[in-house]
Amino acid sequence: MKKEKIEYEAAGVIQAFENIGVDITDYDNLRDGLFIELINYERNESLLSITPHYRLSDLAVVARCGLDTECGYGSMLVTDPLLEIWNVTPEDILKEAKENSELRYPLVFDRLDNFVAGFSPLPELEEMEFPFYYVTNPCYKYGAAAIVYPGSLERIYEKMGGAFYIIPSSINEMLILPEDIEMSEQVLLDMIRDVNDNVVPKDEVLSYNLYLCKKADCEPEIITGF
């Protein structure tokens, strides 16, 4: 998608919120609604050309702004046109969005069999004997980003008792498995591909790759699916 078209669509989103009574120019009133989202880098490369972000392996962290409108609650991606209106730097936006997320949408990390029924795109896993865990936030929306909060990997590493796999379930949650699980990496990759292709909505697909976190204080290693 051409950059000009992306910019046009971004401007259209801003106009749509203004049309329902949101004062987009009032940054001080909107900044508390900032939060982060984790998306796939390659699948969104054109969009990221006009979007404040930082890259993590094959993923990117972006900022969204939650808004209460006369039509209910919604959110919009923070793009460069918004930064110009607000006169705020990309670094400041991402920093504030991350801090807000940690405070307002803290990490939720628990066994999958304790997951609220109906939220997970992998409900069949609840019947398996393998020790699946999930990572999300209290809203179960855009919760995959919780894994990048400071201390999240360390907490998971401690709970799993060592190295662990990260399955990119969707933009809303991650699944966690201990490295010593009796499932091959290829089986896990096949499962990721099957679920992405047949279960997860296209706009919520996070990645087709598998990740291995060998240490608590280092970036997870990518295990490529294709």
Sine and cosine of phi, psi and omega as CSV:
sin_phi,cos_phi,sin_psi,cos_psi,sin_omega,cos_omega
0.00,0.00,0.76,-0.66,-0.05,-1.00
-0.93,0.36,0.50,-0.87,-0.04,-1.00
-0.87,0.50,-0.61,0.80,-0.02,-1.00
-0.88,0.47,-0.64,0.77,0.01,-1.00
-0.93,0.38,-0.65,0.76,0.04,-1.00
-0.87,0.50,-0.72,0.70,-0.01,-1.00
-0.89,0.46,-0.64,0.77,0.02,-1.00
-0.89,0.45,-0.69,0.73,0.00,-1.00
-0.93,0.38,-0.61,0.79,0.03,-1.00
-0.89,0.46,-0.67,0.74,0.04,-1.00
-0.90,0.44,-0.58,0.82,0.03,-1.00
-0.90,0.43,-0.61,0.79,0.04,-1.00
-0.90,0.44,-0.70,0.71,0.03,-1.00
-0.86,0.52,-0.72,0.70,-0.01,-1.00
-0.90,0.44,-0.61,0.79,-0.01,-1.00
-0.88,0.47,-0.67,0.75,0.03,-1.00
-0.94,0.35,-0.60,0.80,0.05,-1.00
-0.90,0.44,-0.56,0.83,-0.02,-1.00
-0.92,0.38,-0.34,0.94,0.02,-1.00
-0.95,-0.31,0.38,0.92,0.18,-0.98
1.00,-0.08,0.18,0.98,0.02,-1.00
-1.00,0.01,0.80,-0.60,0.04,-1.00
-1.00,0.08,1.00,-0.07,-0.06,-1.00
-0.91,0.42,-0.40,0.92,-0.06,-1.00
-0.98,0.21,-0.27,0.96,-0.11,-0.99
-1.00,0.05,0.98,0.20,-0.07,-1.00
-0.88,0.47,-0.64,0.77,-0.03,-1.00
-0.87,0.49,-0.50,0.87,0.00,-1.00
-1.00,0.09,-0.33,0.94,-0.08,-1.00
-0.98,-0.18,-0.34,0.94,-0.18,-0.98
-0.89,0.45,-0.50,0.87,0.03,-1.00
-0.92,0.40,-0.30,0.95,0.00,-1.00
-1.00,0.02,0.01,1.00,0.00,-1.00
-0.94,0.34,0.63,-0.77,0.12,-0.99
-0.43,-0.90,0.21,-0.98,-0.05,-1.00
-0.98,-0.21,0.42,-0.91,0.07,-1.00
-0.73,-0.68,0.56,-0.83,0.04,-1.00
-0.96,-0.28,0.82,-0.57,-0.02,-1.00
-0.74,-0.67,0.22,-0.98,0.04,-1.00
-0.97,0.23,0.72,-0.69,-0.06,-1.00
-0.94,0.33,-0.80,0.60,-0.10,-1.00
-0.90,0.43,-0.66,0.75,-0.03,-1.00
-0.93,0.36,-0.30,0.95,-0.05,-1.00
-0.84,-0.54,0.41,0.91,-0.13,-0.99
-0.87,0.49,-0.65,0.76,0.02,-1.00
-0.91,0.42,-0.70,0.72,0.02,-1.00
-0.89,0.46,-0.63,0.78,-0.04,-1.00
-0.93,0.37,-0.29,0.96,0.02,-1.00
-0.92,0.39,-0.32,0.95,0.05,-1.00
-0.82,-0.57,0.41,0.91,-0.07,-1.00
-0.78,-0.63,0.81,-0.59,0.10,-0.99
-0.85,0.53,0.74,-0.67,-0.03,-1.00
-0.27,-0.96,0.24,-0.97,0.27,-0.96
-0.69,-0.72,0.51,-0.86,-0.15,-0.99
-1.00,-0.08,0.63,-0.78,0.12,-0.99
-0.75,-0.66,0.98,-0.21,-0.05,-1.00
0.83,0.56,-0.86,-0.52,0.00,-1.00
-1.00,-0.09,0.22,0.97,-0.03,-1.00
-0.89,-0.46,0.17,-0.99,0.05,-1.00
-0.64,-0.77,0.63,-0.78,0.09,-1.00
-0.99,-0.13,0.83,-0.56,0.02,-1.00
-0.83,-0.55,0.16,-0.99,0.02,-1.00
-0.93,-0.36,0.59,-0.81,0.13,-0.99
-0.84,-0.55,0.32,-0.95,0.03,-1.00
-0.82,-0.57,0.90,-0.44,0.03,-1.00
-0.98,0.18,0.67,-0.75,-0.11,-0.99
-0.71,-0.70,0.72,-0.69,0.16,-0.99
-1.00,-0.08,0.87,-0.49,-0.03,-1.00
-0.83,-0.55,0.09,-1.00,0.05,-1.00
-0.92,0.39,-0.24,0.97,0.04,-1.00
-0.98,-0.18,0.08,1.00,-0.02,-1.00
0.92,-0.40,-0.19,-0.98,-0.05,-1.00
-1.00,0.04,0.64,-0.77,0.07,-1.00
-0.49,-0.87,0.04,-1.00,0.06,-1.00
-0.55,-0.84,0.39,-0.92,0.04,-1.00
-0.69,-0.73,0.51,-0.86,0.06,-1.00
-0.93,0.37,0.67,-0.74,0.05,-1.00
-0.99,0.10,0.92,-0.40,-0.02,-1.00
-0.92,-0.38,0.13,-0.99,-0.02,-1.00
-0.84,0.54,-0.64,0.77,0.05,-1.00
-0.84,0.54,-0.58,0.81,0.05,-1.00
-0.93,0.36,-0.63,0.78,0.02,-1.00
-0.87,0.48,-0.61,0.79,0.02,-1.00
-0.91,0.41,-0.65,0.76,0.03,-1.00
-0.90,0.43,-0.66,0.75,-0.07,-1.00
-1.00,0.09,-0.29,0.96,-0.07,-1.00
0.84,0.54,0.77,0.63,-0.01,-1.00
-0.81,-0.59,0.55,-0.83,-0.02,-1.00
-0.99,0.14,0.42,-0.91,0.06,-1.00
-0.84,0.54,-0.64,0.77,-0.01,-1.00
-0.88,0.47,-0.68,0.73,-0.02,-1.00
-0.93,0.38,-0.63,0.78,0.01,-1.00
-0.89,0.45,-0.75,0.67,-0.04,-1.00
-0.92,0.39,-0.60,0.80,0.03,-1.00
-0.90,0.43,-0.73,0.69,-0.03,-1.00
-0.93,0.37,-0.63,0.78,0.01,-1.00
-0.90,0.44,-0.64,0.77,0.01,-1.00
-0.93,0.37,-0.68,0.73,0.02,-1.00
-0.89,0.46,-0.68,0.74,0.05,-1.00
-0.87,0.49,-0.68,0.73,-0.04,-1.00
-0.88,0.47,-0.72,0.69,0.00,-1.00
-0.87,0.49,-0.61,0.79,-0.06,-1.00
-0.98,0.18,-0.72,0.69,-0.13,-0.99
-1.00,-0.05,-0.45,0.89,-0.03,-1.00
-0.76,-0.65,0.92,0.40,-0.11,-0.99
-0.91,0.42,0.31,-0.95,0.02,-1.00
-0.84,0.54,0.75,-0.66,0.19,-0.98
-0.92,-0.39,0.86,-0.52,-0.05,-1.00
-0.68,-0.73,0.90,-0.43,-0.11,-0.99
-0.39,-0.92,0.15,-0.99,0.07,-1.00
-0.92,0.39,0.57,-0.82,-0.02,-1.00
-0.89,0.46,-0.55,0.84,-0.02,-1.00
-0.94,0.33,-0.16,0.99,0.12,-0.99
-0.99,-0.12,-0.02,1.00,-0.03,-1.00
-0.91,0.42,0.61,-0.79,0.05,-1.00
-0.88,0.47,0.82,-0.58,-0.05,-1.00
-0.85,0.53,0.69,-0.72,0.08,-1.00
0.99,-0.14,-0.25,0.97,-0.01,-1.00
-1.00,0.02,-0.56,0.83,-0.09,-1.00
-0.99,0.17,0.66,-0.75,0.09,-1.00
-0.98,0.22,0.01,1.00,0.00,-1.00
-0.82,-0.57,0.82,0.57,-0.08,-1.00
-0.88,0.47,-0.45,0.89,-0.03,-1.00
-0.91,0.41,-0.36,0.93,0.00,-1.00
-0.94,0.34,-0.33,0.94,-0.02,-1.00
-0.90,0.43,-0.38,0.93,-0.01,-1.00
-1.00,0.03,-0.16,0.99,-0.04,-1.00
-0.99,0.15,0.41,-0.91,-0.02,-1.00
-1.00,0.05,-0.16,0.99,-0.01,-1.00
-0.94,0.35,0.54,-0.84,-0.07,-1.00
-0.99,0.16,0.95,0.32,0.06,-1.00
-0.97,0.25,0.68,-0.73,0.15,-0.99
-0.86,-0.51,0.27,-0.96,0.05,-1.00
-0.75,-0.66,0.45,-0.89,0.06,-1.00
-0.84,-0.55,0.77,-0.64,0.06,-1.00
-0.34,-0.94,-0.37,-0.93,0.12,-0.99
-0.80,-0.59,0.10,-0.99,-0.06,-1.00
-0.88,0.47,-0.33,0.95,-0.01,-1.00
-1.00,-0.04,-0.18,0.98,-0.07,-1.00
0.83,0.55,0.51,0.86,-0.01,-1.00
-0.70,-0.71,0.81,-0.59,-0.07,-1.00
0.85,0.53,0.46,0.89,-0.14,-0.99
-0.98,0.21,-0.21,0.98,0.03,-1.00
-0.87,0.49,-0.47,0.88,-0.02,-1.00
-0.90,0.44,-0.32,0.95,-0.02,-1.00
-0.89,0.46,-0.35,0.94,-0.03,-1.00
-0.95,0.31,-0.29,0.96,0.01,-1.00
-1.00,-0.07,-0.02,1.00,0.05,-1.00
-0.89,0.45,0.54,-0.84,0.08,-1.00
-0.83,0.55,0.77,-0.63,0.04,-1.00
1.00,-0.01,-0.18,0.98,-0.06,-1.00
-0.90,0.43,-0.76,0.65,-0.02,-1.00
-0.89,0.45,-0.61,0.79,0.02,-1.00
-0.90,0.43,-0.67,0.74,0.01,-1.00
-0.90,0.44,-0.68,0.73,0.00,-1.00
-0.92,0.39,-0.69,0.73,0.01,-1.00
-0.84,0.53,-0.69,0.72,0.00,-1.00
-0.91,0.43,-0.69,0.73,-0.02,-1.00
-0.92,0.40,-0.62,0.78,-0.03,-1.00
-0.99,0.16,-0.19,0.98,0.03,-1.00
0.97,0.26,0.39,0.92,0.00,-1.00
0.56,-0.83,-0.41,-0.91,-0.07,-1.00
-0.87,0.50,0.49,-0.87,-0.05,-1.00
-0.50,-0.87,0.41,-0.91,0.09,-1.00
-1.00,-0.04,0.54,-0.84,0.12,-0.99
-0.89,-0.45,0.85,-0.53,0.05,-1.00
-0.97,-0.22,0.87,-0.50,-0.02,-1.00
-0.97,0.23,0.99,0.16,-0.09,-1.00
-0.85,0.53,-0.72,0.69,0.06,-1.00
-0.09,-1.00,-0.04,-1.00,0.06,-1.00
-0.93,0.38,-0.19,0.98,-0.07,-1.00
-1.00,-0.10,-0.36,0.93,0.01,-1.00
-0.30,-0.95,0.31,-0.95,0.14,-0.99
-0.88,-0.47,0.44,-0.90,0.15,-0.99
-0.93,-0.36,0.55,-0.83,-0.07,-1.00
-0.82,-0.57,0.68,-0.73,0.05,-1.00
-0.67,-0.74,0.58,-0.81,0.08,-1.00
-0.93,0.38,0.53,-0.85,-0.04,-1.00
-0.88,0.48,-0.51,0.86,-0.07,-1.00
-1.00,0.09,0.26,0.97,0.03,-1.00
-0.89,0.46,0.52,-0.85,-0.03,-1.00
-1.00,0.06,0.84,0.54,0.11,-0.99
-0.65,-0.76,0.71,-0.71,-0.01,-1.00
-0.96,0.27,0.39,-0.92,0.05,-1.00
-0.88,0.48,-0.56,0.83,0.01,-1.00
-0.91,0.41,-0.62,0.78,0.06,-1.00
-0.89,0.46,-0.67,0.74,0.02,-1.00
-0.91,0.42,-0.66,0.75,0.03,-1.00
-0.90,0.43,-0.66,0.75,0.03,-1.00
-0.89,0.45,-0.62,0.78,0.02,-1.00
-0.91,0.42,-0.68,0.73,0.03,-1.00
-0.87,0.50,-0.72,0.69,-0.01,-1.00
-0.89,0.45,-0.71,0.71,-0.03,-1.00
-0.89,0.46,-0.70,0.72,-0.02,-1.00
-0.93,0.37,-0.67,0.74,0.03,-1.00
-0.88,0.47,-0.64,0.77,-0.06,-1.00
-0.97,0.23,-0.47,0.88,-0.17,-0.98
-0.86,-0.51,-0.23,0.97,-0.11,-0.99
-0.83,-0.55,-0.78,0.63,-0.10,-0.99
-0.97,0.25,0.75,-0.66,0.10,-0.99
-0.82,0.57,0.61,-0.79,-0.11,-0.99
-0.82,0.57,-0.60,0.80,-0.04,-1.00
-0.98,0.18,0.00,1.00,0.04,-1.00
-0.91,-0.41,0.03,1.00,0.04,-1.00
-0.92,0.39,0.76,-0.65,-0.03,-1.00
-0.99,-0.14,-0.78,0.63,-0.02,-1.00
-0.26,-0.96,0.41,-0.91,0.11,-0.99
-0.99,-0.15,0.05,1.00,-0.03,-1.00
-0.99,-0.10,0.28,-0.96,0.09,-1.00
-0.94,-0.35,0.49,-0.87,-0.01,-1.00
-0.82,-0.57,0.60,-0.80,0.03,-1.00
-0.84,-0.54,0.86,-0.52,0.03,-1.00
-0.97,-0.22,0.96,-0.29,-0.09,-1.00
-1.00,0.02,-0.41,0.91,0.01,-1.00
-0.69,-0.72,0.40,-0.92,-0.07,-1.00
-0.95,0.31,-0.41,0.91,-0.15,-0.99
-0.92,-0.40,0.47,0.88,0.02,-1.00
-0.69,-0.73,0.33,-0.94,-0.02,-1.00
-0.94,0.35,0.70,-0.72,0.00,-1.00
-0.86,0.50,0.55,-0.83,0.02,-1.00
-1.00,0.09,0.69,-0.73,0.01,-1.00
-1.00,0.10,0.73,-0.69,0.14,-0.99
-0.92,-0.39,0.95,-0.30,-0.20,-0.98
-0.95,0.31,0.67,-0.75,0.00,-1.00
-1.00,-0.02,-0.37,0.93,-0.01,-1.00
-0.74,-0.68,0.00,0.00,0.00,0.00
